[in-house]
Amino acid sequence: MCTAAGPIFSAILRQNVHLRNVYAVRSISEPRSQSQCRGLSTDSGAAVTRASPGATGAPNSVATALAQFSNPKTVSDFQELYKSTKKKFQSKKLPVDVHPDAVFACNELDLSEVQVYGFDYDYTLACYKPILEDLLYNLAREMLVKRFRYPEDILDLEYEPNFAVRGLHYDVEKGLLVKLDSFLQLQLGSVYRGRTKLGADEVLKLYHNRLLPIAYVEGPNNSYRHNTNSKMVQLADLFSVPEMCLLCNIIEYFERNRIDYNPEIVFHDTRTAMGSCHPIMHGKVMVNTAKYIERNPKLVKFFEKLQNAGKNLFLVTNSPFSFVNCGMTFLVGANWRDFFDVVIVQARKPKFFTDESRPIRLFDEKTRSHLWDRVSKLEKGKIYYEGSVRQLQELKGWRGHSVLYFGDHPYSDLADVTLKHSWRTGAIISELAHEIKTLNREDFKMSANWLQMLTQLIEDTQDDESEPAQACLREWMEERDQLRNKTKNVFNEQFGSVFRTYHNPTYFSRRLFRFADIYTSDITNLLKFSTTHTFYPRRGVMPHEYASHFI
């Protein structure tokens, strides 16, 4: 029989972390008696380890506290139960820090099977300074006024870099910016019309439910790519962060000035303006590259390591050659093309991975245009234009799990190559460095740990219908809500973590974990590993499984 009160399990996850010569386990080992047979519930990829049943030490469950108060009846009894739980929390050790340069495995990846390394350019090889977001915002804002005839007052709306995070959804029908978890649930407290947060009652009145239908989010075909019939658009790359801020600033302006507007038209105008200003942005970055691109002195060493190991390298990017050439010369040197067996620019991903009818062309650097001659082979040192992954595979013979491709966008870079072509994939998520820095803060660890223990205390007490129990539960629930907001706001005050809602993984995380075999904050983090290294995902405890120190 299970005990009446289930165990409090720690909020420490065994991280899928790989460091050189280090097997890093992020968990706290706690003793657990056989009678405490209640199931553990963890998020995706989590694992909880414990000491053997016979180990000595402080017990790790509310059951122990309840043993002291076997039949709590009064408010005082429940308060003592709370104090006992709090005392246990204060005695717990905090988890060790997560290394900011770690590589995280979603799926087992054996690098000895990889012969070909492919790369996107923007936010994969070239990482931009925050000032680029200001530039894009200002250019798009000006274009909305001059080209789309938006009110000139919009020119006074300034960019707020800490407003949005990537992975949010924009409801084109309702004009709301929202955050969804992996179950398509709205995160209440993170729904905005313009720059104004909507209360929970108003959100539920608009949607009638926190859980959204899949067709509403993804369209009737339930595609991983945006369907024109869906009501929502996910903004999944870093270029979309200034776009979200501009969109919300404009809607806020219209709302405050009581100007009628169509949310879908405002969205498409903003997206068109942002896309149209990219050529202007390219020109400005080329004039002052050091102002906008972060130097990465390890990049040359990384390419040299792969080249010395006999690996093939290729680059497939949507950016134009002049822009890529300028950036790669800044990052690697004038001879950067010597590292790559194939370079394809203006690939128009994701069509490059899905459309088989577009021929690949040779790019003429003198005329800055493509040649019409048929391409029968791909040569090192030459630049190619458009084409398709089918032609790349046929002309080079690179197929399946022998190819590892890195990009920053889960959909346009990674989804098709893993689902349709069986390539291995790696995601470069630069915000991960900030997320890990936040996770490592002592105040966050304390809040997250106490939140888990308090939640378990609430769960184990909630079925007691007595007035003293319910009175204390109301206080504990209020404290839990405050803790949930605290652990959310430490990442971003409006929307919280890129990877997590209050407790569930985000919609962005679900797609990232599905389409990326590994992910890390910087491509050169792989320098720490040999070209025969195997990345192993950590076994986590599923809700129905027992807890064991072997897991």
C-alpha positions in Angstrom: 0.0 0.0 0.0 1.1 3.5 -0.7 1.5 5.9 2.2 -1.1 8.6 2.5 1.4 11.3 1.9 3.7 11.0 -1.1 7.4 11.9 -1.2 8.7 15.4 -1.8 11.1 15.0 -4.7 13.7 17.6 -5.4 13.4 20.0 -8.3 16.8 19.1 -9.4 17.0 17.6 -12.9 19.7 15.4 -14.1 21.0 17.6 -16.9 21.9 16.1 -20.3 25.2 17.7 -19.9 28.5 16.8 -21.7 31.8 18.4 -20.7 35.3 17.2 -21.5 36.1 14.3 -19.2 33.2 15.1 -17.0 29.9 13.2 -16.4 27.9 15.9 -14.7 24.8 14.7 -12.8 22.6 17.5 -11.6 20.6 15.9 -8.8 20.4 15.5 -5.1 20.6 11.9 -3.7 18.0 11.4 -1.0 17.1 8.2 0.9 13.7 6.6 0.1 11.9 3.8 1.9 10.2 1.1 0.0 6.9 2.0 1.5 7.0 5.4 -0.1 5.7 4.0 -3.4 4.0 7.0 -4.8 5.0 7.7 -8.5 7.3 10.6 -9.3 6.3 13.2 -11.9 9.1 15.0 -13.8 9.4 17.1 -16.9 10.7 15.7 -20.2 14.3 14.6 -20.0 14.4 14.8 -16.2 15.8 12.1 -13.9 15.8 11.9 -10.1 18.4 9.9 -8.3 18.3 8.8 -4.7 20.4 6.8 -2.3 19.6 3.2 -1.6 16.7 2.4 0.7 19.1 1.5 3.5 21.0 4.7 3.4 21.1 6.9 6.5 20.2 10.5 6.6 17.2 12.8 6.9 14.0 11.4 5.3 12.8 13.1 2.1 9.0 13.1 2.3 6.0 14.8 3.7 5.1 11.3 5.1 7.8 11.7 7.7 6.4 15.0 8.8 2.9 13.5 8.8 4.2 10.7 11.0 4.9 13.3 13.6 1.5 14.8 13.1 -0.3 11.6 12.1 -3.7 13.2 12.2 -3.5 16.9 11.9 -6.7 18.6 12.8 -6.1 22.2 13.8 -4.6 25.1 12.0 -1.7 24.8 14.4 -1.1 21.2 13.4 -0.9 22.1 9.7 1.3 25.1 10.4 3.7 22.7 12.2 3.6 20.5 9.1 4.5 23.5 7.0 7.4 24.4 9.3 8.7 20.8 9.3 8.7 20.9 5.5 10.4 24.2 5.4 13.0 23.0 7.8 13.7 20.0 5.5 14.0 22.4 2.6 16.6 24.5 4.4 18.7 21.5 5.2 18.9 20.4 1.5 22.0 21.0 -0.5 21.7 23.2 -3.6 22.4 21.5 -7.0 25.8 22.1 -8.6 26.0 24.7 -11.4 25.3 23.8 -15.0 28.3 24.6 -17.2 27.5 27.4 -19.6 29.6 25.8 -22.4 28.0 22.4 -22.1 26.5 20.5 -25.0 23.1 19.0 -24.2 21.9 15.8 -25.8 18.2 15.2 -26.8 19.1 12.0 -28.8 22.2 9.8 -28.9 24.7 11.1 -31.4 27.9 9.3 -32.3 30.3 11.7 -34.0 32.3 8.8 -35.4 29.4 8.2 -37.8 29.5 11.8 -39.0 31.6 12.5 -42.0 30.0 15.8 -43.2 29.4 18.9 -41.1 27.0 21.5 -42.5 26.3 25.0 -41.1 23.8 27.8 -41.4 25.4 31.3 -41.2 23.2 33.8 -39.3 23.2 33.2 -35.5 25.1 29.9 -36.1 28.6 30.8 -37.3 28.0 34.6 -37.1 26.5 35.7 -33.8 25.3 39.3 -33.7 25.6 41.9 -31.0 22.4 43.3 -29.4 22.8 46.5 -31.4 21.7 44.6 -34.6 18.2 44.2 -33.0 18.0 48.0 -32.6 19.1 48.5 -36.2 16.4 46.1 -37.5 13.7 47.6 -35.3 14.6 51.2 -36.4 14.7 50.3 -40.1 11.4 48.5 -40.1 9.7 51.2 -38.1 10.9 53.8 -40.6 9.7 51.6 -43.5 6.2 51.3 -41.9 5.9 55.1 -41.9 7.4 55.8 -45.3 6.2 52.8 -47.3 3.0 51.7 -45.5 1.9 55.2 -44.4 1.6 54.4 -40.8 1.3 57.4 -38.4 4.5 59.4 -38.0 4.2 59.2 -34.2 5.3 55.6 -34.5 8.8 56.9 -35.1 8.8 57.9 -31.4 8.2 54.3 -30.3 11.5 53.0 -29.0 12.9 49.4 -29.0 12.7 47.6 -25.7 15.3 44.7 -25.9 14.0 42.9 -22.8 10.3 42.8 -23.8 10.0 39.6 -25.7 11.7 36.2 -26.0 11.9 34.0 -29.0 9.4 31.1 -29.4 6.2 33.1 -28.7 3.0 32.9 -30.7 1.1 35.8 -32.3 -2.6 35.3 -32.6 -3.3 37.0 -35.9 -7.0 37.0 -35.3 -7.1 38.4 -31.8 -3.9 40.5 -32.0 -2.3 38.9 -28.9 1.2 37.8 -28.2 1.1 34.7 -26.1 3.3 32.0 -24.7 2.3 28.3 -25.1 3.6 25.2 -23.4 4.3 21.8 -24.9 0.6 20.9 -24.4 -0.7 24.0 -26.2 -1.7 25.6 -22.9 -1.6 29.3 -22.6 0.7 30.6 -19.9 -1.6 33.0 -18.0 0.2 36.1 -17.0 2.1 36.1 -20.4 -0.7 37.2 -22.8 -0.2 40.7 -24.2 -2.3 43.0 -26.4 0.3 45.5 -27.4 2.4 46.2 -24.3 -0.6 45.6 -22.0 -0.8 42.3 -20.1 -4.3 40.7 -20.1 -5.7 39.3 -16.9 -6.6 35.7 -16.6 -10.3 36.3 -16.7 -10.1 38.3 -19.9 -7.9 35.6 -21.5 -10.3 32.9 -20.6 -13.2 34.9 -21.9 -11.4 35.3 -25.2 -10.3 31.7 -25.6 -12.8 29.9 -23.3 -10.1 27.6 -22.2 -6.4 27.6 -21.3 -5.8 24.5 -23.6 -6.0 25.5 -27.3 -7.1 23.2 -30.1 -4.2 22.0 -32.2 -5.9 23.2 -35.4 -6.0 26.7 -33.9 -2.3 26.7 -33.3 -0.9 24.7 -36.2 -3.7 24.6 -38.8 -5.8 21.8 -40.0 -2.8 19.8 -41.3 -1.1 19.9 -37.9 2.2 20.8 -39.7 5.3 21.7 -37.9 5.6 24.7 -40.3 3.1 27.6 -40.2 -0.1 26.9 -42.0 -1.9 29.8 -43.6 -5.2 28.5 -42.2 -3.9 28.5 -38.6 -4.8 31.4 -36.3 -1.3 31.6 -34.8 2.2 32.3 -36.0 5.2 31.2 -34.0 8.2 33.7 -33.9 11.0 31.2 -33.6 14.3 32.9 -34.5 16.2 35.8 -33.0 15.4 38.1 -35.9 11.8 37.9 -34.8 12.5 39.4 -31.3 12.7 43.1 -32.6 9.7 42.3 -34.9 7.6 41.2 -31.8 8.5 44.4 -30.0 7.7 46.6 -33.0 4.4 44.8 -33.5 3.3 45.2 -29.9 4.4 48.9 -29.8 2.3 49.6 -32.8 -0.8 47.8 -31.4 -0.3 49.6 -28.1 -0.2 52.9 -29.9 -3.4 52.1 -31.8 -5.2 51.0 -28.6 -4.2 54.1 -26.6 -5.2 56.4 -29.4 -8.4 54.5 -30.1 -7.4 53.9 -33.8 -9.3 51.0 -35.4 -6.9 48.4 -36.8 -6.9 44.8 -38.2 -4.5 42.7 -36.2 -3.7 40.4 -39.1 -2.9 43.3 -41.4 -0.7 45.0 -38.8 1.2 41.7 -38.4 1.7 41.2 -42.1 2.7 44.9 -42.6 5.3 44.6 -39.8 6.6 41.3 -41.1 6.9 42.6 -44.6 8.7 45.8 -43.4 11.1 43.7 -41.3 11.9 41.4 -44.2 12.3 44.3 -46.7 14.8 46.1 -44.5 17.2 43.1 -44.4 19.1 44.2 -47.5 19.6 47.6 -45.9 20.8 45.9 -42.7 23.2 43.9 -44.8 24.8 47.0 -46.2 25.2 48.6 -42.8 26.8 45.5 -41.3 29.2 45.2 -44.2 30.3 48.8 -43.7 31.1 48.3 -40.0 31.2 44.6 -39.4 33.0 44.8 -36.0 30.1 46.9 -34.7 27.5 44.2 -35.3 29.2 40.8 -35.3 30.8 39.2 -32.2 34.3 38.0 -32.8 34.9 34.3 -32.2 38.6 33.4 -32.1 37.8 29.7 -31.6 36.0 29.4 -34.9 39.2 28.9 -37.0 40.4 26.2 -34.6 37.1 24.4 -34.8 37.2 24.4 -38.6 40.9 23.3 -38.6 40.1 20.4 -36.2 37.3 19.1 -38.4 39.4 19.5 -41.5 42.4 17.7 -40.0 40.1 14.9 -39.0 39.2 14.4 -42.7 35.7 15.8 -42.4 33.8 17.5 -45.2 32.3 21.0 -44.5 29.5 22.9 -46.2 27.6 26.1 -45.7 24.0 26.6 -46.7 22.5 30.0 -45.9 19.7 32.3 -47.0 21.9 35.3 -46.8 23.5 36.8 -50.0 27.2 36.1 -50.8 28.5 39.6 -50.3 27.1 39.7 -46.8 28.4 36.2 -45.9 31.8 36.9 -47.5 32.2 40.0 -45.4 31.2 38.3 -42.2 33.2 35.2 -42.7 36.3 37.2 -43.7 35.9 39.1 -40.4 35.5 35.9 -38.4 37.8 33.5 -40.2 40.0 35.4 -42.6 40.1 36.0 -46.4 40.8 32.3 -47.0 37.6 31.1 -45.2 36.3 29.3 -48.3 39.3 26.9 -48.1 37.5 25.2 -45.2 34.3 24.5 -47.1 33.7 21.8 -49.8 30.4 23.5 -50.8 29.1 27.0 -50.2 25.4 27.7 -51.2 24.0 31.2 -50.7 20.4 32.6 -51.0 19.2 29.0 -50.5 15.7 30.1 -49.5 15.3 27.7 -46.7 13.1 25.9 -45.9 12.3 25.5 -49.6 15.9 24.4 -50.1 15.0 21.3 -48.1 11.5 20.7 -49.5 11.3 21.9 -53.1 13.0 19.6 -55.6 12.3 21.6 -58.7 14.6 24.6 -58.2 18.0 24.1 -60.0 21.2 25.0 -58.4 23.2 27.7 -60.1 26.8 28.9 -60.1 27.2 32.3 -58.6 29.3 34.8 -60.6 31.2 37.0 -58.1 32.0 39.6 -60.8 28.4 40.2 -61.9 27.0 39.4 -58.5 24.4 37.2 -60.2 24.0 33.5 -61.0 25.0 31.9 -64.3 22.5 29.8 -66.3 24.8 27.0 -67.1 23.8 23.6 -65.8 25.7 22.5 -62.7 26.9 18.9 -63.0 29.3 19.0 -60.0 29.9 21.0 -56.9 33.5 22.3 -56.7 35.4 23.6 -53.7 36.1 27.3 -53.8 33.1 28.2 -55.9 29.9 29.8 -54.8 26.5 28.3 -55.6 23.1 29.8 -55.6 19.6 28.4 -54.6 19.1 24.7 -55.5 17.8 22.0 -53.3 19.0 19.4 -50.8 18.2 16.7 -53.3 20.8 18.1 -55.7 23.3 18.5 -52.9 23.0 14.9 -51.9 23.1 13.6 -55.4 26.1 15.6 -56.5 28.1 15.0 -53.4 26.8 11.6 -52.2 26.2 13.0 -48.7 23.3 11.2 -47.1 21.6 10.2 -43.9 23.2 10.0 -40.5 26.7 10.7 -42.0 25.6 14.4 -42.2 25.4 16.7 -39.1 23.8 20.1 -39.8 23.8 23.0 -37.4 21.3 25.9 -37.4 19.5 28.3 -35.1 16.0 27.8 -36.3 14.2 24.6 -35.3 11.9 24.6 -38.3 13.6 26.2 -41.4 17.0 24.8 -40.5 16.5 21.5 -38.7 13.0 20.0 -39.1 13.0 18.9 -42.7 16.5 17.5 -42.8 15.9 15.3 -39.8 12.3 14.2 -40.7 12.7 13.8 -44.5 16.4 13.2 -45.0 17.6 11.5 -41.8 20.4 14.0 -41.2 21.7 14.5 -37.7 21.1 18.0 -36.3 22.5 20.5 -33.8 20.8 23.7 -32.7 22.8 26.8 -31.7 20.7 28.6 -29.1 22.6 31.7 -28.0 20.1 32.6 -25.3 21.1 29.4 -23.6 24.0 31.2 -22.0 21.7 33.7 -20.3 19.3 30.9 -19.2 22.1 28.9 -17.6 23.5 31.9 -15.9 20.1 32.5 -14.4 19.6 28.8 -13.4 22.9 28.9 -11.6 21.9 31.8 -9.4 21.5 30.8 -5.7 18.3 32.6 -5.2 16.7 30.8 -8.2 17.9 27.4 -7.0 16.4 28.2 -3.6 13.1 29.4 -5.0 12.7 26.5 -7.4 13.5 23.9 -4.8 11.1 25.3 -2.3 8.4 25.6 -5.0 8.7 21.9 -5.6 8.5 21.0 -2.0 5.6 23.3 -1.3 3.7 22.0 -4.3 4.1 18.4 -3.0 2.9 19.5 0.5 -0.2 21.0 -1.2 -0.8 17.9 -3.2 -0.5 15.7 -0.2 -2.9 17.8 1.9 -5.5 18.9 -0.7 -7.9 16.0 -0.1 -8.4 17.0 3.5 -11.7 18.8 3.4 -11.6 20.1 7.0 -11.7 23.9 7.4 -8.3 24.1 9.1 -6.7 22.2 6.2 -8.5 24.3 3.6 -7.5 27.6 5.3 -3.9 26.6 5.3 -4.1 25.4 1.7 -5.3 28.8 0.6 -2.3 30.4 2.2 0.1 27.8 0.7 -1.5 28.2 -2.8 -1.0 32.0 -2.6 2.7 31.5 -1.7 3.0 29.0 -4.5 1.7 31.5 -7.0 4.2 34.1 -5.8 7.0 31.6 -6.2 5.9 30.6 -9.7 5.9 34.3 -10.7 9.3 34.8 -9.1 10.9 31.9 -10.9 9.4 33.1 -14.1 10.3 36.8 -13.9 13.9 36.1 -13.2 14.3 35.1 -16.8 12.1 37.7 -18.5 9.5 39.8 -16.6 6.9 39.5 -19.3 7.3 36.0 -20.7 9.8 34.1 -18.5 12.2 31.4 -19.8 12.5 30.5 -23.5 12.5 26.8 -22.5 9.9 26.6 -19.8 6.5 28.0 -18.7 5.7 27.9 -15.0 6.6 24.2 -14.9 6.1 22.5 -18.4 8.5 22.8 -21.3 7.5 25.5 -23.8 6.1 24.8 -27.2 9.5 26.0 -28.5 11.3 23.5 -26.3 9.1 20.6 -27.6 10.1 21.4 -31.1 13.7 21.9 -30.3 14.0 18.6 -28.5 12.2 16.9 -31.4 14.3 18.3 -34.2 17.7 18.7 -32.6 19.9 15.8 -31.6 22.1 18.2 -29.6 22.0 21.8 -28.7 24.4 24.3 -27.2 25.0 28.1 -26.9 27.9 28.4 -29.3 29.2 26.2 -32.2 32.7 26.3 -30.8 31.6 24.5 -27.6 32.2 21.3 -29.6 35.9 22.0 -29.6 36.1 20.2 -26.2 35.1 16.9 -27.8 36.9 14.6 -30.1 35.4 13.8 -33.5 34.6 10.3 -32.2 32.7 11.5 -29.1 29.3 10.1 -28.4 26.7 12.3 -26.8 24.3 10.4 -24.6 20.9 11.6 -23.4 20.3 11.0 -19.8 17.7 8.5 -18.7 14.9 10.3 -16.9 12.2 9.0 -14.6 8.8 8.9 -16.4 5.8 9.6 -14.2 4.8 5.9 -13.9 8.3 4.6 -13.1 9.8 3.9 -9.7 12.6 6.1 -8.3 16.0 4.5 -8.1 19.5 5.6 -7.5 20.4 3.6 -10.6 18.4 6.1 -12.7 
